[in-house]
Amino acid sequence: MNLPIGSAIPGTLAAFMALATSTLPAGSTVWFGEELPTYSAPVTLQIIEITGDQIPAEIGPRLRREETFALVCLLTCYQGGAPDFPAALGNVTDNFNLLALAVGGNPSLTATGATTQVARYCEVGNFIITPRSDQNGLSAVTLAFSVRCQQRVESLPA
């Protein structure tokens, strides 16, 4: 297994976005960037922040570091009608369960047929559920969560 040089974050982000796109219902939006100001689909997954740290893991000619980071996500289910927060909550938790099962079934986020792990381990956690309405009074529920990841990375090329 080849270790990532410098950081596993770019590869992990791309792998998680691909996994989410294939897991969520057709027509869902998967977005990395600033939080979107409006709802663009009935189901929207936004990765709005990445937090993390690296600490020394192996001192030597390869100088490996232990990297831990989290993809901070917002999963929103937009009802588009009069506020019905219990129904929107059911919708957002159903879609979150799809993502949690997909990550749980592939915790290294390794693409089908690939031989190199993107991350050693990923899991979901850190939940906040918020009912909200848009400027027109239409209901949505947002489930904020993190995809917590670990990987040992090499600081120096071979």
Buried (B, 14 or more C-beta within 10 A) or exposed (E): EEBBEBBBBEBBBBBBBEBBEEBBEEEBBBBBEEEBEEBEBBBBBBBBBBEBEBEEBEEEEEEBBBBBBBBBBBBBBBBEEEBBBEBBBEBBBEBBEBBBEBBEEBBBBBBEEEEEBBBBEBBBEEEEBEBBEEEEEBBBBBBBBBBBBBBBBBBEEE
